[in-house]
Amino acid sequence: MSPEELMAVIDAVANTAMEAYYWWATAIMIAIHAGFMMYEMGASRSKNVMHTGVKNILAFAFTIPAFFVVGFWAYWAYQSGNIFIPDVNHDYAQYYVPWSEGMGPNHQDGASGVFWAAFTLFAMTTASIVSGSVIERIKMSGWLILVTIFGGFIWIVGAGWGWSTGGWLVADWGFRDVAAAGVVHMAAGFFALGVLINLGPRQGRFNADGSANDVAGHSGPMAAAGLMIIILGFFGFLGACLIYPSAMAGTSADLGWINIYGIKSNLSAFAFNTLMGMAGGIMAAWFVTRDAFWMMGGALCGIISVASGIDMWYPGTAFAVGAVGGLLMPYCHKMLTNWGIDDAVGAVSVHGFIGIWGVMAPGILLGGYPAPEGIPEISFIGQLVGAISFFLLGFVPGYVLSWILNKAGMLRYSEAILEMGVDKTEGTTAAYPDFQKSA
C-alpha cells in the first residue's frame, strides 16, 4: 500500500469515527433536556407539573425546525466579522441555507448533519435554561414564541461573534469561550431575566410589603435527580465543543483534537477540569446553603465557571474557579429576590451571573495566553467586551419580546387560572390522577 493509499484509509476511518463521535455526543446531550424537565417538574407545585413538562417537550420540538431554517445559516453568516448584518455571500453561509446541499443527505459530506445536530442541541440547551425560570405562570403560546425566536436565532448570532475565528469578538478582541459560558449560558440566563421582569412572580411568592415566601415544589428528589441528569448531559455538550480530527472536520488525524478556535486541545483537559470545577462548585454551594437543591445548582455553577478556559486550567485552579462560582450563586439569587424578581429555579444566577464569572476568569487568570496567528491574546478587556455583548444579546431581546407579548395578553395566565393550576388550561393529562381522585 502506497503512502497516499494509507493516508486515504486513515482519513476514511477518521471521518467515520468523527461522524459517530458527534452522533453520540448529540445523543448524550438529550439527557440535559430530560434533566431540565425533571428538575423543573420537581420544582413545580402538583397542580402545575404537566404544564411544566409539556412546555419543555414542545420547546424541544419547536427549536429543531427553527434552527434548521435560520440558526445554522446565521452561525456561518456571522463569521465574517460583521456585528449586526450577516454576510449572505459568505461561502459557508451559502452552503448552510436550508435548501443547499449541506443541509441534507449529501453522501460526499458526512460532517454537516452531525455538526448541525450538535449545534441544534446547543440551541435547545439555551431554551431549557430559560424554561425553569418561568414555570407555573407563563402562557404556552407566549413561551413557544419566545423560545422559537431565541433558540432558533438570537443566541446563535452571539456564537457567530464569539465562537469562531472569524467572529468580531475573537478576531478583534481575542475573546475565548471554549465551552460556551458566554455564548450559551450568559445569553440564555439574561434572556430569562428580561422575560421575568415582564412576566412577574409566581402566585404567593411575594407579600404586599415585598417580603418573599418560599414556594416549595412538589418533589425535591425529582428536582435533585433531574439536576444530576443534567450533569450527565453536559459531558455530551462539552465533548461537542471539541473538533474531532478528520478531513471532513477540517483537520487531519495526525494533528489531533482542536478546540472550536482551532487551537490544539484534548479530552483529558476537559475531563480533569470539568470534574474538578464541578466538585468545587458542589462543595462551596453546600457550605454556604446546606440546601440540596442549591448544592446541585453548584455543580452546574462549577462547570460553567471553568467553561471558557476549560482546556487551559490546571485542575487545582479549576477546582478553585468552580468553588468561586458555587459561592457566588446563592447570593446572586438572593439579590434578584430582593429586587422582586421571581426566578423559580435560579437560572439567571446559575447561568447568567456565574456565566459572567466563567467568561471573566480567563481574562483575570489567563491574560496573555497565546492565540493562533492573527488573533489577539487573551485579555481582561477582551473578555469584558464579550461579557457585555452577551449580556445585551440576551437581556434586550428577552425584555422587548416579552414586553410585546405582555401587551398582547400572551405572556401570563390570569390570577384565576394560576389559583386553579395551569395544568387545566392546555392539555388533558393529569400528573397524579389517582391522588387527585382520592383527595
C-alpha positions as semicolon CSV with decimal commas, in nm:
position;residue;x (nm);y (nm);z (nm)
1;M;0,000;0,000;0,000
2;S;0,142;0,337;-0,101
3;P;0,166;0,628;0,146
4;E;-0,114;0,802;-0,041
5;E;-0,339;0,497;-0,016
6;L;-0,256;0,455;0,352
7;M;-0,345;0,818;0,419
8;A;-0,674;0,775;0,232
9;V;-0,761;0,480;0,457
10;I;-0,666;0,676;0,769
11;D;-0,883;0,968;0,657
12;A;-1,178;0,739;0,581
13;V;-1,158;0,577;0,925
14;A;-1,117;0,917;1,095
15;N;-1,416;1,058;0,906
16;T;-1,637;0,768;1,006
17;A;-1,523;0,794;1,367
18;M;-1,590;1,169;1,362
19;E;-1,947;1,115;1,244
20;A;-2,004;0,858;1,521
21;Y;-1,846;1,084;1,782
22;Y;-2,083;1,376;1,720
23;W;-2,380;1,141;1,680
24;W;-2,329;1,007;2,032
25;A;-2,233;1,345;2,177
26;T;-2,568;1,470;2,049
27;A;-2,750;1,172;2,198
28;I;-2,589;1,232;2,538
29;M;-2,689;1,600;2,521
30;I;-3,054;1,497;2,515
31;A;-3,004;1,400;2,880
32;I;-2,964;1,772;2,952
33;H;-3,325;1,825;2,850
34;A;-3,456;1,520;3,030
35;G;-3,281;1,655;3,340
36;F;-3,414;2,007;3,299
37;M;-3,766;1,873;3,256
38;M;-3,735;1,657;3,568
39;Y;-3,600;1,926;3,794
40;E;-3,847;2,186;3,671
41;M;-4,134;1,944;3,727
42;G;-4,000;1,868;4,074
43;A;-3,978;2,241;4,147
44;S;-4,340;2,292;4,036
45;R;-4,643;2,251;4,258
46;S;-4,851;1,946;4,176
47;K;-5,123;2,150;4,002
48;N;-4,867;2,280;3,751
49;V;-4,649;1,974;3,689
50;M;-4,770;1,855;3,348
51;H;-4,778;2,205;3,204
52;T;-4,413;2,238;3,300
53;G;-4,323;1,907;3,138
54;V;-4,517;1,972;2,818
55;K;-4,362;2,319;2,795
56;N;-4,016;2,161;2,792
57;I;-4,102;1,900;2,531
58;L;-4,268;2,150;2,297
59;A;-3,972;2,386;2,330
60;F;-3,750;2,095;2,226
61;A;-3,968;2,032;1,920
62;F;-4,012;2,394;1,809
63;T;-3,640;2,472;1,832
64;I;-3,538;2,199;1,586
65;P;-3,711;2,331;1,270
66;A;-3,636;2,692;1,369
67;F;-3,267;2,615;1,391
68;F;-3,280;2,422;1,063
69;V;-3,442;2,711;0,878
70;V;-3,245;3,000;1,030
71;G;-2,998;2,914;1,302
72;F;-2,722;2,717;1,132
73;W;-2,711;2,958;0,841
74;A;-2,686;3,251;1,082
75;Y;-2,388;3,097;1,263
76;W;-2,182;3,078;0,947
77;A;-2,311;3,411;0,813
78;Y;-2,182;3,597;1,121
79;Q;-1,830;3,453;1,093
80;S;-1,720;3,724;0,853
81;G;-1,668;3,984;1,126
82;N;-1,996;4,173;1,092
83;I;-2,177;4,263;1,413
84;F;-2,538;4,321;1,309
85;I;-2,557;4,244;0,936
86;P;-2,491;3,882;0,833
87;D;-2,273;3,820;0,528
88;V;-2,516;3,647;0,293
89;N;-2,237;3,592;0,039
90;H;-2,010;3,408;0,280
91;D;-1,920;3,071;0,127
92;Y;-2,021;2,876;0,436
93;A;-2,344;3,071;0,476
94;Q;-2,448;2,983;0,123
95;Y;-2,370;2,618;0,192
96;Y;-2,588;2,606;0,505
97;V;-2,908;2,770;0,388
98;P;-3,192;2,514;0,423
99;W;-3,213;2,430;0,052
100;S;-2,837;2,381;-0,003
101;E;-2,651;2,053;-0,047
102;G;-2,505;2,077;0,302
103;M;-2,847;2,061;0,468
104;G;-2,946;1,711;0,361
105;P;-2,818;1,358;0,299
106;N;-2,524;1,459;0,081
107;H;-2,315;1,142;0,057
108;Q;-1,999;1,339;-0,020
109;D;-2,021;1,521;0,311
110;G;-2,073;1,335;0,636
111;A;-1,994;1,631;0,859
112;S;-2,275;1,882;0,805
113;G;-2,558;1,676;0,952
114;V;-2,380;1,573;1,270
115;F;-2,242;1,924;1,325
116;W;-2,590;2,066;1,269
117;A;-2,732;1,817;1,520
118;A;-2,475;1,915;1,783
119;F;-2,544;2,286;1,731
120;T;-2,918;2,220;1,741
121;L;-2,877;2,059;2,082
122;F;-2,681;2,366;2,194
123;A;-2,980;2,572;2,075
124;M;-3,218;2,351;2,274
125;T;-2,999;2,399;2,580
126;T;-3,048;2,776;2,562
127;A;-3,424;2,714;2,558
128;S;-3,411;2,474;2,853
129;I;-3,204;2,720;3,058
130;V;-3,475;2,984;3,021
131;S;-3,755;2,732;3,078
132;G;-3,712;2,673;3,450
133;S;-3,712;3,038;3,547
134;V;-4,065;3,099;3,415
135;I;-4,252;2,791;3,540
136;E;-4,606;2,800;3,683
137;R;-4,729;3,119;3,519
138;I;-4,621;3,163;3,156
139;K;-4,872;3,103;2,878
140;M;-4,780;2,823;2,640
141;S;-4,834;3,041;2,333
142;G;-4,609;3,318;2,459
143;W;-4,348;3,067;2,572
144;L;-4,327;2,899;2,233
145;I;-4,290;3,232;2,054
146;L;-4,008;3,333;2,288
147;V;-3,821;3,004;2,267
148;T;-3,855;2,973;1,890
149;I;-3,705;3,317;1,832
150;F;-3,433;3,287;2,095
151;G;-3,335;2,923;2,046
152;G;-3,374;2,931;1,669
153;F;-3,188;3,255;1,602
154;I;-3,087;3,509;1,865
155;W;-2,829;3,311;2,064
156;I;-2,652;3,180;1,754
157;V;-2,573;3,536;1,645
158;G;-2,354;3,554;1,956
159;A;-2,198;3,220;1,867
160;G;-2,103;3,368;1,530
161;W;-1,948;3,666;1,712
162;G;-1,752;3,482;1,978
163;W;-1,725;3,113;1,888
164;S;-1,548;3,128;1,553
165;T;-1,211;3,260;1,444
166;G;-1,386;3,498;1,202
167;G;-1,622;3,648;1,459
168;W;-1,552;4,007;1,557
169;L;-1,514;3,930;1,928
170;V;-1,243;3,676;1,850
171;A;-1,071;3,850;1,560
172;D;-1,068;4,198;1,716
173;W;-1,058;4,125;2,091
174;G;-0,913;3,775;2,131
175;F;-1,228;3,660;2,311
176;R;-1,206;3,300;2,438
177;D;-1,512;3,096;2,538
178;V;-1,428;2,736;2,455
179;A;-1,725;2,569;2,627
180;A;-1,983;2,848;2,599
181;A;-2,007;3,022;2,938
182;G;-2,100;3,335;2,742
183;V;-2,227;3,204;2,410
184;V;-2,487;2,974;2,569
185;H;-2,514;3,035;2,944
186;M;-2,489;3,412;2,970
187;A;-2,708;3,475;2,669
188;A;-2,980;3,240;2,796
189;G;-2,955;3,349;3,159
190;F;-3,002;3,716;3,081
191;F;-3,271;3,648;2,822
192;A;-3,455;3,484;3,111
193;L;-3,402;3,796;3,324
194;G;-3,557;4,017;3,056
195;V;-3,860;3,789;3,039
196;L;-3,901;3,765;3,417
197;I;-3,923;4,141;3,459
198;N;-4,236;4,148;3,241
199;L;-4,375;3,809;3,345
200;G;-4,398;3,880;3,717
201;P;-4,370;3,638;4,011
202;R;-4,546;3,310;4,081
203;Q;-4,864;3,339;4,279
204;G;-4,779;3,352;4,651
205;R;-4,410;3,431;4,604
206;F;-4,419;3,785;4,747
207;N;-4,622;3,955;5,017
208;A;-4,774;4,301;4,994
209;D;-4,476;4,451;5,180
210;G;-4,234;4,298;4,927
211;S;-4,105;4,022;5,152
212;A;-4,057;3,683;4,988
213;N;-4,214;3,346;5,071
214;D;-4,060;3,013;4,987
215;V;-4,267;2,835;4,720
216;A;-4,174;2,471;4,754
217;G;-4,207;2,236;4,460
218;H;-4,392;1,908;4,496
219;S;-4,087;1,677;4,473
220;G;-3,740;1,761;4,599
221;P;-3,600;1,420;4,500
222;M;-3,722;1,464;4,142
223;A;-3,559;1,806;4,121
224;A;-3,227;1,682;4,263
225;A;-3,224;1,377;4,033
226;G;-3,301;1,597;3,735
227;L;-3,006;1,819;3,812
228;M;-2,777;1,515;3,829
229;I;-2,902;1,401;3,487
230;I;-2,819;1,747;3,352
231;I;-2,459;1,690;3,464
232;L;-2,455;1,366;3,264
233;G;-2,582;1,551;2,959
234;F;-2,319;1,819;2,990
235;F;-2,048;1,564;2,917
236;G;-2,201;1,536;2,571
237;F;-2,228;1,915;2,547
238;L;-1,865;1,968;2,645
239;G;-1,742;1,687;2,421
240;A;-1,915;1,851;2,124
241;C;-1,714;2,168;2,194
242;L;-1,405;1,986;2,064
243;I;-1,336;1,926;1,696
244;Y;-1,263;1,564;1,616
245;P;-0,953;1,507;1,399
246;S;-1,072;1,418;1,049
247;A;-1,054;1,556;0,698
248;M;-1,427;1,636;0,693
249;A;-1,393;1,830;1,017
250;G;-1,128;2,049;0,858
251;T;-0,830;1,893;1,033
252;S;-0,624;1,577;1,000
253;A;-0,578;1,268;1,210
254;D;-0,211;1,345;1,278
255;L;-0,292;1,692;1,415
256;G;-0,520;1,558;1,689
257;W;-0,802;1,733;1,872
258;I;-0,854;2,108;1,844
259;N;-1,096;2,336;2,026
260;I;-1,354;2,545;1,845
261;Y;-1,093;2,818;1,779
262;G;-0,856;2,577;1,604
263;I;-0,615;2,552;1,899
264;K;-0,475;2,210;1,989
265;S;-0,652;2,051;2,284
266;N;-0,773;1,711;2,406
267;L;-1,043;1,534;2,604
268;S;-0,811;1,490;2,902
269;A;-0,808;1,863;2,969
270;F;-1,187;1,869;2,951
271;A;-1,216;1,566;3,181
272;F;-0,981;1,699;3,451
273;N;-1,131;2,045;3,461
274;T;-1,498;1,952;3,425
275;L;-1,483;1,720;3,725
276;M;-1,263;1,944;3,937
277;G;-1,473;2,253;3,865
278;M;-1,793;2,062;3,936
279;A;-1,659;1,934;4,269
280;G;-1,556;2,283;4,373
281;G;-1,900;2,422;4,287
282;I;-2,084;2,150;4,479
283;M;-1,875;2,184;4,792
284;A;-1,891;2,563;4,801
285;A;-2,267;2,581;4,742
286;W;-2,332;2,319;5,011
287;F;-2,105;2,502;5,254
288;V;-2,298;2,830;5,226
289;T;-2,654;2,694;5,193
290;R;-2,687;2,339;5,335
291;D;-2,959;2,305;5,072
292;A;-2,963;2,002;4,840
293;F;-3,123;2,195;4,554
294;W;-2,861;2,469;4,561
295;M;-2,587;2,211;4,613
296;M;-2,676;2,055;4,278
297;G;-2,705;2,401;4,128
298;G;-2,349;2,444;4,250
299;A;-2,245;2,154;4,027
300;L;-2,369;2,345;3,724
301;C;-2,201;2,661;3,852
302;G;-1,870;2,479;3,881
303;I;-1,888;2,358;3,521
304;I;-1,998;2,698;3,389
305;S;-1,724;2,873;3,589
306;V;-1,447;2,675;3,418
307;A;-1,614;2,658;3,076
308;S;-1,450;2,947;2,891
309;G;-1,098;2,828;2,972
310;I;-1,177;2,460;3,016
311;D;-0,883;2,336;2,813
312;M;-0,630;2,567;2,978
313;W;-0,678;2,541;3,355
314;Y;-0,452;2,348;3,587
315;P;-0,702;2,112;3,761
316;G;-0,637;2,263;4,104
317;T;-0,712;2,605;3,963
318;A;-1,030;2,468;3,803
319;F;-1,143;2,348;4,147
320;A;-1,092;2,697;4,292
321;V;-1,261;2,869;3,997
322;G;-1,558;2,633;4,029
323;A;-1,576;2,693;4,403
324;V;-1,600;3,069;4,348
325;G;-1,898;3,008;4,120
326;G;-2,067;2,789;4,381
327;L;-2,011;3,053;4,648
328;L;-2,144;3,342;4,442
329;M;-2,458;3,175;4,307
330;P;-2,690;3,180;4,614
331;Y;-2,602;3,544;4,688
332;C;-2,682;3,642;4,329
333;H;-3,019;3,468;4,363
334;K;-3,088;3,647;4,691
335;M;-3,007;3,979;4,526
336;L;-3,260;3,915;4,248
337;T;-3,523;3,812;4,502
338;N;-3,464;4,136;4,695
339;W;-3,529;4,319;4,367
340;G;-3,870;4,149;4,345
341;I;-3,774;3,912;4,062
342;D;-3,902;3,556;4,094
343;D;-3,663;3,317;3,923
344;A;-3,816;2,983;4,018
345;V;-3,502;2,772;3,974
346;G;-3,220;3,026;3,993
347;A;-3,145;3,015;3,619
348;V;-3,042;3,382;3,600
349;S;-2,796;3,333;3,883
350;V;-2,657;2,995;3,775
351;H;-2,628;3,066;3,403
352;G;-2,629;3,445;3,378
353;F;-2,427;3,579;3,670
354;I;-2,200;3,275;3,701
355;G;-2,164;3,286;3,323
356;I;-2,009;3,632;3,371
357;W;-1,759;3,480;3,615
358;G;-1,689;3,197;3,371
359;V;-1,619;3,442;3,089
360;M;-1,408;3,678;3,304
361;A;-1,199;3,412;3,480
362;P;-0,966;3,361;3,180
363;G;-0,928;3,738;3,146
364;I;-0,826;3,759;3,513
365;L;-0,612;3,444;3,540
366;L;-0,504;3,360;3,185
367;G;-0,426;3,704;3,043
368;G;-0,157;3,691;2,776
369;Y;-0,228;3,331;2,683
370;P;-0,126;3,294;2,317
371;A;-0,373;3,251;2,032
372;P;-0,346;3,138;1,668
373;E;-0,173;3,376;1,431
374;G;-0,383;3,682;1,357
375;I;-0,594;3,656;1,675
376;P;-0,513;3,872;1,980
377;E;-0,406;3,702;2,302
378;I;-0,648;3,659;2,591
379;S;-0,701;3,981;2,786
380;F;-0,920;4,119;3,063
381;I;-1,064;4,383;2,828
382;G;-1,137;4,132;2,554
383;Q;-1,328;3,906;2,794
384;L;-1,512;4,207;2,940
385;V;-1,624;4,319;2,593
386;G;-1,752;3,966;2,535
387;A;-1,937;3,957;2,867
388;I;-2,109;4,289;2,798
389;S;-2,201;4,173;2,448
390;F;-2,366;3,851;2,568
391;F;-2,550;4,032;2,847
392;L;-2,703;4,270;2,595
393;L;-2,768;3,997;2,337
394;G;-2,970;3,806;2,595
395;F;-3,136;4,074;2,807
396;V;-3,251;4,324;2,544
397;P;-3,441;4,077;2,319
398;G;-3,578;3,896;2,626
399;Y;-3,719;4,218;2,768
400;V;-3,850;4,359;2,438
401;L;-4,014;4,038;2,314
402;S;-4,179;3,963;2,648
403;W;-4,298;4,325;2,680
404;I;-4,470;4,294;2,342
405;L;-4,626;3,960;2,435
406;N;-4,740;4,100;2,768
407;K;-4,911;4,395;2,599
408;A;-5,080;4,149;2,363
409;G;-5,208;3,940;2,655
410;M;-4,999;3,639;2,552
411;L;-4,742;3,622;2,832
412;R;-4,907;3,540;3,166
413;Y;-5,212;3,345;3,277
414;S;-5,482;3,522;3,477
415;E;-5,477;3,505;3,855
416;A;-5,789;3,285;3,848
417;I;-5,611;3,028;3,631
418;L;-5,300;3,043;3,849
419;E;-5,514;2,973;4,154
420;M;-5,674;2,673;3,984
421;G;-5,344;2,544;3,841
422;V;-5,219;2,581;3,485
423;D;-5,238;2,206;3,415
424;K;-5,609;2,252;3,347
425;T;-5,563;2,519;3,081
426;E;-5,382;2,340;2,798
427;G;-5,379;1,962;2,776
428;T;-5,579;1,678;2,930
429;T;-5,313;1,478;3,116
430;A;-5,319;1,484;3,496
431;A;-4,988;1,448;3,677
432;Y;-5,123;1,235;3,961
433;P;-5,476;1,117;3,869
434;D;-5,507;0,853;4,142
435;F;-5,410;1,102;4,411
436;Q;-5,650;1,361;4,278
437;K;-5,939;1,113;4,271
438;S;-5,886;1,025;4,636
439;A;-5,827;1,379;4,752
